Amino acid sequence: MARGWESKSVEAQIEESTSEPVKPHVLSAQEIQLQRRKADLMLSRQRVLQQMQLSSSERYSEILRQTLRDLDAQIAALRRDG
């Protein structure tokens, strides 16, 4: 009985592999630009977080916190739009 089920599974896999291949989604120039913008913002955010950990100046830390809030707002806006 187990061989019958195994054969059916193999047959299904062969049938799937010979069916029409799925075409990959090609990104438009706008989608590529959006992905790059998101990646840039995430890298900037990571850098600000690292600088915050190393900062000993309260004034500089406040500037970094404001920068982080601004980056988070930009990232959130991109997620809503994209």
Secondary structure, DSSP 8 states (H G I E B T S, - for coil): -HHHHHHHHHHHHHHHHHS---------HHHHHHHHHHHHHHHHHHHHHHHHHH---HHHHHHHHHHHHHHHHHHHHHHHH-
